[in-house]
Amino acid sequence: MLSETTLKTNDVALNAIEDASDLILGYLKQIGVEYVFGVPGGAIEPLYNALAREERCDGIQSIVARHETGAAFMADGYASLTGKLGVCCTTTGPGATNLITGVASAYENKIPMLAITAQTSLKNFGKRALQESSCTGVNTVGMFEFCTRYNSLVSDVSQLERKLIAAITTAFRYPQGPVHLSIPMDILRAPVKNNYLKYKINSLLDLPRLLDKGKVKQLHSRLKDAKKIVFVLGRRCVDAVDLILMLATHLDADVVTTLGGKGFVSPYHSQYRGVFGAAGHKSAHSSLMSPSVDLVVLVGSNIGEWASNGGDHKALLNHRLVHVDSDVENFSRSPMAALHVGGDIELVFEHILKDGFEIESQRLTEKNLNSPSVQANAVSRSLKKLFPFIETLPEQPEREFELDGENKYLDDSIPIKPQRLMRELARQFPLNTLFLADSGNSMLWAAHYLHPLDRRMGSSRAPRCGVVRSSPEFASMGWGIGAAVGTALGDRNLPVVCITGDGSMLMSGQELTVAIAEELTVIFVVLNDSTLGMVKHGQALGGAERIGAELPVIDFATMAKSMGAQAYKIYSPQDMLDLDIDAICSTAGPTLLDVYIDPDEAPPMGARVKVLGGD
C-alpha cells in the first residue's frame, strides 16, 4: 500500500497539456512521480519534449541512463526506497530490447514499475522502418508479455488514458510488478481533446487492506499452543517488522531472516539468529533445526532457492510451517504448510497483538520501542547473551554470527579479506547508510558478513527497502549499480553504498557517470580480483572445469577519476581505516573504492553449489 505522503495530490493547475505525452506526465505527476529514467531516441522524442517542458516548470525530471537496462535498475531502486512508481522509458527496437533485463528483474522482485517504449509511427508498421518493433517486425510487445503484469500497445490516442490508468493501478495491485505500454511516435505527439486530467487516480492506488479473520484466529491459536517458535522474515514483511519483533520478544521466539529480509532487523536484536538460506548462518539453521521448535512462521517470502536454502525440507519446508503473505501466489511453493494466512501482513500482526496477547500498552508505542534507553538495554542484553565477557556496551559492538575456525572477520592480511572489508564497511559508514549488494560474490559476502552498526530494534527508523538490499531472485549482474543511483535519487540525504564486483562494473560501470551528473552521494565498492568470482569459486567447489572466469587487470580507481569521480585504492584493512568517511559521505558526487581483495578467498556458497550439482 502506498504511504499517505505518497498519495497526497497537489491540486495546483497542471502545465498546459499539449499532446498525449503531456497527458502521461500529468498522471505520473499526480501520483507523486519525480523522475523518469531512460535513454532518448527518435521514436520517443515526443515524450522527451514533454519532459523538457516539465523540467522548465520544476516538474518531473528526466534522468538519462547510459544503457536502457540501467534505466530500469534505477527505477527499481527509486521505487523500492520511496514506495512510488518507478518509471523508465526507451525508444523503439534495441532500446526496448535492452530494457527487458531490468524489467524482468523488477518482475521477479515484484517492484511497481511502468516501462514505456516507443514504436515507429503506425503508418510505417510493416514497412521495415528503422528499428521497427511492431507485430510485423521484432515484436517487442510480445517480448514483454512474460515479464510484466500488464502489457499493451496503444494503437489510438483515444485508448491512452484508460490504458495508462489500467497499467498504473495494476503495477500496485498484488502481486505488484512492472507494467508496459508500447506507444507509437505519432500517438505520443497526437493532440488530446481535453487540456486537463479527467480523473484523480490516487484513490485507485489506496488498495483495501484484506484480512482473513478465520485464518488469523487459527494462527493465534497455534502461537498460543506452541512451545518454541521461530519467525522467518522475508522482504514483504517490511511494514510489519516492529509488530513481529514485539510478538517474538513476548513469546521468546527466535527470529531469522531470508536474504531479502536481512536489512529489516537489527543484527543486535536479542531474538535475532541471522540469515537463513544461501550464504546464511549456522545459528539461523540451528535455530530452525532445533528439536524443541514446533512452529515456524514464515512471513512475506517467495520461498525461492536463496530464501529456502535450496528447498530445505528438514529446516523449513515441513509440517511445522505456517506461511503468512500478502501475495497468495507464493503459497503454491509451500503446499506442505500446516496453515496459509493470506492478507495484509501488517494487519495480520496488528490483530494478533491486539486481540490475542496481553502485551503492556506502553511497549506497543513506537516512541518507547525506539527510545535510546530501551535500545541500549536490548543491545546490551543481546551482546551479553552472545558474549558473556562483555560488561559494558562498547561504542562499536561486535557481533558475528558464525566464527568457524580462523576468524577472518578480524584478519589483518594483505590483500584484504572480503570478510574484513564487510566488517569495516558496516562499522565505518554512518548509521543512516543504505547498502546495496550486487549479484555475485558481493551478495554472498554481504549476506554473511555485512552487519551494519544499527541500534534500531525495530524497522521504524529504516527506509522501506531496509538498510541492506539485494536482488537474489533474478540476480542480474549490475543491478546494484543502477539501483544505487535510483535509491540515492529517492533520498539525497542518505549515503548509499553499492557493493559490486569487477565483472559487474565492467558490464554496467558507465552508470557511475549518472551519479556524477546528478551529484549523488553513492559509494561504489568494487571487489577487484580480476575474475568472475562466483564462477571461479563455483567451479572449484563443484569440481567443474576451470574456464571463462578470468578478467583483465583493471585499475577501476583511475577509470573512475577519468569520469570525474573521486576514487581510492584499497589493499589492506589499514587503507580502509585511513579513509575519511565523513568527507566521502558529505561529497556531492560519487566515490569509488577500488578494493583489491584476496582472490583465493571463497565465499559462503555451499548451498548454491549443492543446487547446481543436482542435490
C-alpha positions as CSV (number, residue, x, y, z in Angstrom):
1,M,0.0,0.0,0.0
2,L,1.3,3.5,-0.8
3,S,2.0,5.8,2.2
4,E,-0.2,8.7,3.0
5,T,2.6,11.1,1.9
6,T,2.8,9.4,-1.5
7,L,-0.9,9.7,-2.1
8,K,-1.2,13.4,-1.4
9,T,-2.2,15.3,-4.6
10,N,-1.0,18.8,-5.4
11,D,-4.2,20.5,-6.6
12,V,-2.5,23.3,-8.4
13,A,-3.0,23.9,-12.1
14,L,-1.2,21.5,-14.3
15,N,1.1,22.5,-17.1
16,A,-0.8,23.0,-20.3
17,I,-1.4,19.6,-21.9
18,E,-0.3,20.0,-25.5
19,D,-0.3,16.3,-26.5
20,A,-0.5,12.7,-25.4
21,S,3.0,12.8,-23.8
22,D,1.9,15.7,-21.6
23,L,-1.1,13.7,-20.6
24,I,1.2,10.8,-19.5
25,L,3.4,13.0,-17.4
26,G,0.4,14.8,-15.9
27,Y,-0.9,11.5,-14.4
28,L,2.6,10.5,-13.3
29,K,2.9,13.8,-11.5
30,Q,-0.5,13.4,-9.9
31,I,0.7,10.2,-8.2
32,G,4.0,11.8,-7.0
33,V,6.5,10.5,-9.5
34,E,9.6,12.7,-9.6
35,Y,11.8,11.1,-12.2
36,V,11.6,9.3,-15.5
37,F,14.7,7.1,-16.2
38,G,15.6,6.3,-19.7
39,V,17.6,6.8,-22.9
40,P,16.2,9.1,-25.6
41,G,15.9,8.3,-29.3
42,G,14.0,9.3,-32.4
43,A,10.7,7.5,-31.8
44,I,10.3,8.6,-28.2
45,E,11.3,12.2,-28.8
46,P,7.7,13.5,-28.2
47,L,7.9,12.2,-24.6
48,Y,11.3,13.8,-24.1
49,N,9.9,17.1,-25.5
50,A,7.2,16.9,-22.8
51,L,9.8,16.1,-20.2
52,A,11.7,19.3,-21.3
53,R,8.6,21.3,-20.7
54,E,8.2,19.7,-17.3
55,E,11.8,20.5,-16.2
56,R,11.3,24.1,-17.1
57,C,8.4,24.2,-14.6
58,D,10.3,22.3,-11.9
59,G,8.2,19.2,-12.6
60,I,9.2,15.6,-13.4
61,Q,12.9,15.3,-14.2
62,S,14.5,13.2,-16.9
63,I,17.4,11.0,-15.7
64,V,19.4,9.8,-18.7
65,A,20.9,6.4,-18.1
66,R,23.9,5.2,-20.1
67,H,22.2,1.9,-21.0
68,E,18.5,1.1,-21.0
69,T,19.0,-1.8,-18.6
70,G,20.5,0.7,-16.2
71,A,17.4,2.9,-16.5
72,A,15.2,0.0,-15.3
73,F,17.5,-0.8,-12.4
74,M,17.4,2.9,-11.4
75,A,13.6,2.9,-11.5
76,D,13.7,-0.3,-9.3
77,G,15.9,1.4,-6.7
78,Y,13.8,4.6,-6.7
79,A,10.5,2.6,-6.3
80,S,11.9,0.4,-3.6
81,L,13.0,3.3,-1.4
82,T,10.1,5.6,-1.9
83,G,7.1,3.3,-2.4
84,K,6.3,5.3,-5.5
85,L,6.0,4.1,-9.1
86,G,9.3,3.6,-10.8
87,V,9.2,4.9,-14.4
88,C,11.6,4.1,-17.2
89,C,11.3,4.7,-21.0
90,T,13.2,3.9,-24.1
91,T,13.0,4.3,-27.9
92,T,11.8,1.5,-30.2
93,G,13.8,-1.5,-31.3
94,P,17.1,-2.1,-29.5
95,G,16.1,0.4,-26.8
96,A,13.1,-1.7,-25.9
97,T,15.0,-5.0,-26.0
98,N,17.8,-3.6,-23.9
99,L,15.2,-2.6,-21.3
100,I,13.9,-6.1,-20.9
101,T,16.5,-7.5,-18.4
102,G,15.8,-4.7,-15.9
103,V,12.1,-5.1,-16.3
104,A,12.4,-8.9,-15.8
105,S,14.4,-8.2,-12.6
106,A,11.6,-6.0,-11.4
107,Y,9.1,-8.7,-12.2
108,E,10.9,-11.2,-10.0
109,N,11.4,-8.6,-7.3
110,K,7.8,-7.5,-7.6
111,I,8.6,-3.8,-8.0
112,P,5.9,-1.4,-9.1
113,M,7.3,-0.1,-12.3
114,L,5.9,1.5,-15.5
115,A,8.0,0.8,-18.7
116,I,7.2,3.0,-21.7
117,T,8.7,2.0,-25.0
118,A,8.1,3.7,-28.3
119,Q,7.2,2.4,-31.7
120,T,7.7,3.8,-35.2
121,S,4.6,5.7,-36.4
122,L,1.6,3.5,-37.1
123,K,1.6,4.3,-40.8
124,N,5.1,2.7,-41.0
125,F,4.2,-0.6,-39.4
126,G,5.1,-3.4,-41.8
127,K,7.4,-1.2,-44.0
128,R,10.7,-2.2,-42.4
129,A,11.1,1.2,-40.9
130,L,14.3,1.9,-38.9
131,Q,14.2,0.0,-35.6
132,E,10.6,-1.2,-36.3
133,S,9.4,-3.4,-33.5
134,S,5.8,-3.8,-34.2
135,C,4.0,-7.2,-34.6
136,T,5.2,-7.3,-38.2
137,G,8.9,-6.7,-37.1
138,V,10.8,-7.6,-34.0
139,N,7.7,-7.9,-31.7
140,T,8.7,-6.1,-28.5
141,V,5.2,-6.2,-27.1
142,G,5.3,-9.9,-27.4
143,M,8.7,-10.0,-25.7
144,F,7.4,-8.0,-22.7
145,E,4.4,-10.4,-22.2
146,F,6.2,-12.8,-20.0
147,C,7.9,-10.3,-17.6
148,T,5.1,-7.8,-17.0
149,R,1.8,-7.7,-15.1
150,Y,0.1,-5.6,-17.8
151,N,1.3,-5.2,-21.4
152,S,-0.3,-3.4,-24.2
153,L,0.2,-1.5,-27.5
154,V,-1.6,1.9,-27.6
155,S,-2.9,1.9,-31.2
156,D,-5.1,5.0,-31.0
157,V,-4.8,8.1,-28.8
158,S,-8.3,7.5,-27.5
159,Q,-7.0,4.4,-25.8
160,L,-4.2,6.1,-24.0
161,E,-5.9,7.4,-20.9
162,R,-7.7,4.2,-19.9
163,K,-4.7,2.0,-20.7
164,L,-2.3,4.3,-18.7
165,I,-4.6,4.2,-15.7
166,A,-5.0,0.4,-16.0
167,A,-1.3,-0.1,-16.2
168,I,-0.5,2.2,-13.2
169,T,-3.1,0.5,-11.0
170,T,-2.0,-2.9,-12.0
171,A,1.6,-2.1,-11.0
172,F,0.5,-1.6,-7.4
173,R,-2.1,-4.5,-7.2
174,Y,-0.9,-7.7,-5.6
175,P,1.2,-9.3,-6.9
176,Q,3.0,-6.0,-7.6
177,G,5.3,-5.7,-10.6
178,P,6.2,-3.9,-13.8
179,V,3.7,-2.9,-16.5
180,H,4.5,-2.0,-20.1
181,L,2.9,0.4,-22.6
182,S,4.2,0.4,-26.2
183,I,3.3,3.7,-27.8
184,P,3.9,4.7,-31.5
185,M,5.6,8.0,-32.1
186,D,2.6,9.6,-33.8
187,I,0.4,8.8,-30.8
188,L,2.9,10.2,-28.4
189,R,2.7,13.6,-30.2
190,A,-1.0,13.4,-31.0
191,P,-3.2,16.3,-29.7
192,V,-5.7,15.4,-27.0
193,K,-9.3,16.6,-26.7
194,N,-9.0,18.0,-23.2
195,N,-6.2,20.0,-21.8
196,Y,-6.7,18.7,-18.3
197,L,-6.7,15.4,-16.5
198,K,-10.2,13.9,-16.3
199,Y,-9.5,11.6,-13.3
200,K,-7.8,11.6,-10.0
201,I,-6.4,8.2,-9.7
202,N,-4.8,8.3,-6.2
203,S,-7.9,6.7,-4.7
204,L,-7.4,3.7,-7.1
205,L,-3.9,3.2,-5.5
206,D,-5.2,3.2,-2.0
207,L,-5.8,-0.5,-2.0
208,P,-8.0,-2.3,0.5
209,R,-6.3,-4.0,3.4
210,L,-7.5,-7.5,3.3
211,L,-7.7,-9.8,6.2
212,D,-8.9,-13.4,6.7
213,K,-10.0,-13.3,10.3
214,G,-10.7,-17.0,10.4
215,K,-7.1,-17.8,9.4
216,V,-5.7,-15.2,11.8
217,K,-7.7,-16.8,14.6
218,Q,-6.1,-20.2,13.7
219,L,-2.6,-18.5,13.7
220,H,-3.3,-17.0,17.1
221,S,-4.3,-20.5,18.4
222,R,-1.1,-22.0,17.1
223,L,1.1,-19.3,18.5
224,K,-0.6,-19.7,21.9
225,D,-0.1,-23.5,21.9
226,A,3.4,-23.7,20.6
227,K,6.3,-24.5,22.9
228,K,9.1,-23.0,20.8
229,I,8.6,-20.7,17.8
230,V,10.8,-19.4,15.0
231,F,9.8,-16.4,12.8
232,V,11.4,-16.3,9.4
233,L,11.1,-12.9,7.8
234,G,11.2,-12.2,4.1
235,R,11.2,-9.0,2.0
236,R,7.5,-8.3,2.1
237,C,7.2,-8.1,5.9
238,V,8.8,-4.7,6.0
239,D,5.7,-2.8,7.3
240,A,5.1,-5.4,10.0
241,V,8.6,-5.9,11.3
242,D,8.1,-3.8,14.5
243,L,5.0,-5.8,15.4
244,I,6.6,-9.2,14.6
245,L,9.6,-8.3,16.8
246,M,7.4,-7.3,19.7
247,L,5.5,-10.5,19.4
248,A,8.7,-12.6,19.1
249,T,10.1,-10.9,22.2
250,H,6.9,-11.6,24.1
251,L,6.9,-15.3,23.1
252,D,10.6,-15.7,23.5
253,A,10.7,-16.8,19.9
254,D,13.8,-16.8,17.6
255,V,13.9,-14.6,14.6
256,V,15.8,-15.3,11.4
257,T,15.5,-13.6,8.0
258,T,15.9,-14.6,4.5
259,L,18.5,-12.6,2.4
260,G,15.6,-10.4,1.2
261,G,14.6,-9.6,4.8
262,K,18.1,-9.1,6.1
263,G,18.0,-5.3,6.2
264,F,14.9,-5.0,8.3
265,V,16.1,-6.4,11.6
266,S,18.9,-5.0,13.7
267,P,21.7,-7.6,13.9
268,Y,21.9,-6.7,17.6
269,H,18.3,-7.6,18.5
270,S,18.2,-10.1,21.3
271,Q,16.0,-12.6,19.4
272,Y,17.8,-12.4,16.0
273,R,19.7,-15.5,14.9
274,G,20.9,-14.4,11.4
275,V,20.2,-15.2,7.8
276,F,18.7,-18.5,6.7
277,G,19.4,-19.7,3.2
278,A,22.2,-19.3,0.7
279,A,25.3,-17.7,2.4
280,G,23.3,-17.9,5.7
281,H,24.4,-18.5,9.2
282,K,24.7,-21.7,11.2
283,S,22.9,-20.0,14.0
284,A,19.9,-19.5,11.8
285,H,19.9,-23.0,10.5
286,S,20.4,-24.5,14.0
287,S,17.5,-22.4,15.3
288,L,15.2,-24.0,12.7
289,M,16.6,-27.5,13.2
290,S,16.2,-27.4,17.0
291,P,14.1,-30.4,18.2
292,S,12.3,-28.1,20.6
293,V,10.8,-26.0,17.7
294,D,7.2,-27.0,17.0
295,L,6.1,-23.9,15.0
296,V,7.9,-22.0,12.2
297,V,6.1,-18.8,11.0
298,L,7.4,-17.7,7.5
299,V,6.3,-14.2,6.7
300,G,6.5,-12.4,3.3
301,S,8.8,-14.7,1.4
302,N,8.5,-16.2,-2.1
303,I,10.4,-19.3,-0.9
304,G,12.8,-19.1,-3.8
305,E,16.1,-21.0,-3.9
306,W,18.0,-18.5,-1.8
307,A,15.3,-18.0,0.7
308,S,14.6,-21.7,1.2
309,N,18.2,-22.8,1.3
310,G,17.7,-24.7,-2.0
311,G,14.3,-26.2,-0.8
312,D,15.4,-27.3,2.6
313,H,12.6,-29.6,3.8
314,K,14.3,-30.5,7.1
315,A,14.8,-27.0,8.3
316,L,11.9,-25.0,6.7
317,L,9.5,-26.7,4.3
318,N,7.7,-29.2,6.5
319,H,4.6,-29.7,8.6
320,R,5.7,-27.2,11.3
321,L,5.3,-24.3,8.8
322,V,2.8,-21.5,8.8
323,H,3.1,-19.2,5.8
324,V,1.8,-15.6,6.1
325,D,1.9,-13.5,3.0
326,S,0.1,-10.7,1.2
327,D,1.0,-12.4,-2.1
328,V,-1.0,-15.6,-2.1
329,E,0.8,-16.6,-5.4
330,N,3.7,-17.7,-3.1
331,F,1.5,-20.3,-1.3
332,S,1.9,-22.6,-4.3
333,R,5.5,-23.2,-3.2
334,S,4.6,-24.1,0.4
335,P,1.8,-26.8,-0.1
336,M,3.2,-28.7,2.9
337,A,2.5,-25.8,5.3
338,A,0.0,-26.6,8.1
339,L,-1.6,-23.2,7.6
340,H,-1.6,-20.4,5.0
341,V,-2.7,-16.9,6.1
342,G,-3.2,-14.5,3.2
343,G,-3.8,-10.8,3.6
344,D,-2.1,-7.6,4.6
345,I,0.8,-8.7,6.8
346,E,0.8,-5.6,9.0
347,L,-2.9,-6.0,9.6
348,V,-2.5,-9.7,10.5
349,F,0.0,-9.0,13.2
350,E,-1.9,-5.9,14.4
351,H,-4.8,-8.2,15.1
352,I,-2.6,-10.9,16.7
353,L,-1.2,-8.4,19.1
354,K,-4.4,-6.5,19.8
355,D,-6.7,-9.4,20.3
356,G,-4.6,-12.3,21.3
357,F,-1.7,-11.3,23.6
358,E,-1.5,-9.2,26.7
359,I,1.5,-7.0,25.9
360,E,1.5,-3.9,28.0
361,S,0.4,-0.9,26.0
362,Q,3.5,1.2,26.6
363,R,5.5,-1.4,24.8
364,L,3.3,-1.1,21.7
365,T,4.2,2.6,21.2
366,E,6.8,3.5,18.7
367,K,8.1,6.2,21.0
368,N,9.0,3.7,23.7
369,L,10.2,1.0,21.3
370,N,12.8,3.3,19.8
371,S,13.8,5.2,22.9
372,P,17.6,5.2,23.4
373,S,17.3,3.5,26.8
374,V,15.2,0.7,25.5
375,Q,17.5,0.2,22.6
376,A,20.7,0.4,24.6
377,N,19.4,-2.1,27.2
378,A,18.2,-4.5,24.5
379,V,21.6,-4.4,22.6
380,S,23.5,-4.8,25.9
381,R,21.4,-7.9,26.8
382,S,21.8,-9.3,23.3
383,L,25.6,-8.9,23.4
384,K,25.9,-10.3,26.8
385,K,23.9,-13.3,25.8
386,L,26.2,-13.9,22.8
387,F,29.4,-12.8,24.5
388,P,29.2,-13.1,28.3
389,F,32.5,-11.4,28.8
390,I,31.1,-8.1,27.7
391,E,30.4,-6.0,30.8
392,T,29.5,-2.7,29.1
393,L,28.1,-1.8,25.7
394,P,31.1,-0.8,23.6
395,E,30.9,2.2,21.2
396,Q,31.1,-0.2,18.2
397,P,29.8,-3.6,19.3
398,E,30.9,-6.8,17.5
399,R,28.5,-9.5,16.5
400,E,29.5,-12.1,14.1
401,F,27.1,-15.0,13.7
402,E,29.5,-17.6,12.5
403,L,33.1,-17.8,13.8
404,D,34.3,-21.1,12.3
405,G,38.0,-21.8,12.8
406,E,40.2,-18.8,11.9
407,N,38.2,-15.6,12.4
408,K,38.8,-13.8,9.0
409,Y,36.3,-11.2,10.0
410,L,39.2,-9.6,12.0
411,D,42.0,-10.7,9.7
412,D,44.7,-8.1,9.0
413,S,46.1,-9.8,5.9
414,I,47.1,-8.1,2.7
415,P,45.3,-8.2,0.3
416,I,42.3,-7.5,2.4
417,K,39.9,-10.4,3.1
418,P,36.3,-9.8,1.9
419,Q,35.1,-10.7,5.4
420,R,37.2,-7.9,6.9
421,L,36.0,-5.5,4.3
422,M,32.4,-6.2,5.2
423,R,33.2,-5.6,8.8
424,E,34.8,-2.2,8.1
425,L,32.0,-1.1,5.8
426,A,29.4,-1.7,8.5
427,R,31.5,-0.1,11.2
428,Q,32.8,3.0,9.4
429,F,29.8,4.3,7.5
430,P,27.1,6.4,9.2
431,L,24.0,4.7,10.8
432,N,21.7,6.0,8.0
433,T,23.7,4.4,5.2
434,L,21.9,2.2,2.8
435,F,23.8,-0.8,1.5
436,L,23.0,-2.5,-1.9
437,A,24.8,-5.8,-2.6
438,D,25.1,-6.6,-6.3
439,S,24.6,-10.0,-7.7
440,G,27.5,-12.5,-7.5
441,N,30.0,-12.9,-4.7
442,S,29.1,-9.4,-3.5
443,M,25.7,-10.6,-2.4
444,L,27.2,-13.7,-0.7
445,W,29.8,-11.8,1.3
446,A,27.2,-9.2,2.3
447,A,24.6,-11.8,3.3
448,H,27.0,-13.5,5.7
449,Y,29.4,-10.8,7.0
450,L,27.8,-7.3,6.5
451,H,26.1,-6.3,9.8
452,P,25.5,-2.6,9.8
453,L,26.0,-0.9,13.2
454,D,22.4,-0.2,14.0
455,R,20.9,0.2,17.4
456,R,17.4,0.2,16.0
457,M,15.4,-2.6,17.5
458,G,12.5,-2.4,15.0
459,S,12.2,-1.1,11.5
460,S,10.6,2.3,12.2
461,R,13.7,4.2,11.5
462,A,14.7,2.2,8.4
463,P,13.6,3.1,4.9
464,R,11.1,0.9,3.1
465,C,13.8,-1.1,1.4
466,G,15.7,-1.8,4.7
467,V,19.3,-0.9,5.4
468,V,20.7,-3.8,3.3
469,R,19.1,-4.7,0.0
470,S,20.0,-7.3,-2.7
471,S,18.3,-8.9,-5.7
472,P,18.5,-12.6,-5.1
473,E,15.6,-13.6,-7.4
474,F,16.6,-12.7,-10.9
475,A,20.1,-11.8,-9.8
476,S,21.1,-9.6,-12.6
477,M,24.8,-8.6,-12.6
478,G,25.0,-4.8,-12.5
479,W,21.6,-4.4,-10.8
480,G,23.1,-2.8,-7.7
481,I,24.9,-0.2,-9.7
482,G,21.8,1.2,-11.3
483,A,19.6,0.6,-8.3
484,A,22.1,2.6,-6.1
485,V,21.6,5.6,-8.4
486,G,17.8,5.3,-8.2
487,T,18.0,4.8,-4.4
488,A,20.1,7.9,-4.0
489,L,17.7,10.0,-6.0
490,G,14.9,8.7,-3.8
491,D,16.5,10.4,-0.8
492,R,19.5,12.6,-1.4
493,N,20.2,12.9,2.3
494,L,21.2,9.3,2.7
495,P,24.6,7.9,1.8
496,V,24.2,4.8,-0.5
497,V,26.9,2.1,-0.6
498,C,26.9,-0.2,-3.6
499,I,29.0,-3.4,-3.1
500,T,29.7,-4.8,-6.5
501,G,32.2,-6.9,-8.4
502,D,34.7,-6.2,-11.1
503,G,32.6,-8.2,-13.5
504,S,29.5,-6.2,-12.8
505,M,31.5,-3.0,-13.0
506,L,32.7,-3.9,-16.5
507,M,29.1,-4.6,-17.5
508,S,27.4,-1.5,-16.1
509,G,30.1,0.8,-14.6
510,Q,29.2,3.5,-17.1
511,E,26.2,4.4,-14.8
512,L,28.7,5.9,-12.5
513,T,28.6,8.9,-14.7
514,V,24.9,9.4,-13.9
515,A,25.8,9.7,-10.2
516,I,28.4,12.2,-11.2
517,A,26.0,14.3,-13.3
518,E,23.3,14.2,-10.6
519,E,25.8,14.9,-7.8
520,L,24.7,11.8,-5.8
521,T,26.4,10.5,-2.7
522,V,26.9,7.0,-3.9
523,I,30.0,5.0,-2.8
524,F,30.8,2.2,-5.3
525,V,32.8,-0.5,-3.5
526,V,34.4,-2.7,-6.3
527,L,35.6,-6.2,-5.2
528,N,38.6,-6.3,-7.5
529,D,40.1,-9.8,-8.0
530,S,40.4,-9.9,-11.8
531,T,37.9,-12.7,-12.0
532,L,34.2,-13.6,-12.2
533,G,34.4,-14.7,-8.6
534,M,31.2,-16.7,-8.3
535,V,32.0,-18.6,-11.5
536,K,35.6,-19.2,-10.4
537,H,34.8,-20.4,-6.9
538,G,31.7,-22.3,-8.0
539,Q,33.7,-24.3,-10.5
540,A,36.3,-25.1,-7.9
541,L,33.9,-26.1,-5.2
542,G,31.7,-28.1,-7.6
543,G,34.5,-29.9,-9.3
544,A,33.8,-28.3,-12.7
545,E,36.3,-27.4,-15.4
546,R,38.1,-24.1,-14.8
547,I,37.2,-21.9,-17.7
548,G,35.9,-18.5,-18.6
549,A,36.3,-16.8,-15.2
550,E,39.4,-14.7,-15.8
551,L,39.1,-10.9,-16.3
552,P,41.8,-8.4,-17.3
553,V,43.6,-6.5,-14.6
554,I,41.6,-3.2,-14.4
555,D,42.5,0.0,-12.5
556,F,39.0,1.0,-11.5
557,A,40.2,3.9,-9.4
558,T,41.8,5.5,-12.4
559,M,38.8,4.7,-14.6
560,A,36.5,6.5,-12.1
561,K,38.8,9.5,-11.8
562,S,38.8,9.8,-15.6
563,M,35.0,10.0,-15.5
564,G,35.1,12.8,-12.8
565,A,34.6,10.8,-9.6
566,Q,36.9,10.7,-6.6
567,A,38.4,7.3,-6.0
568,Y,40.7,5.4,-3.7
569,K,42.7,2.1,-3.9
570,I,42.3,-0.2,-1.0
571,Y,44.8,-3.0,-0.5
572,S,44.7,-3.5,3.3
573,P,42.4,-3.1,6.3
574,Q,44.5,-0.1,7.3
575,D,43.7,1.6,3.9
576,M,40.1,1.3,4.9
577,L,40.7,2.7,8.3
578,D,42.6,5.7,6.9
579,L,39.6,6.8,4.7
580,D,37.8,10.0,5.8
581,I,34.3,8.5,5.6
582,D,32.7,11.7,6.9
583,A,34.2,13.7,4.0
584,I,33.2,11.0,1.5
585,C,29.6,11.0,2.7
586,S,29.4,14.8,2.5
587,T,30.7,14.9,-1.0
588,A,28.1,16.0,-3.7
589,G,29.1,13.2,-6.0
590,P,30.1,9.6,-6.1
591,T,33.2,7.9,-4.7
592,L,34.7,4.6,-5.9
593,L,36.7,2.3,-3.6
594,D,38.8,0.0,-5.8
595,V,39.3,-2.8,-3.3
596,Y,41.9,-5.4,-4.1
597,I,40.6,-8.5,-2.3
598,D,42.2,-11.8,-1.7
599,P,41.3,-13.7,-4.9
600,D,41.7,-17.1,-3.2
601,E,39.1,-16.5,-0.5
602,A,36.0,-18.5,-1.3
603,P,32.6,-17.0,-0.4
604,P,30.0,-19.0,1.6
605,M,28.3,-20.6,-1.4
606,G,28.0,-24.2,-0.4
607,A,24.2,-24.2,-0.7
608,R,24.4,-22.8,-4.2
609,V,26.9,-25.4,-5.3
610,K,24.8,-28.2,-4.0
611,V,21.8,-27.0,-6.1
612,L,24.0,-26.7,-9.2
613,G,25.2,-30.3,-8.5
614,G,21.6,-31.5,-8.7
615,D,21.3,-32.5,-5.0
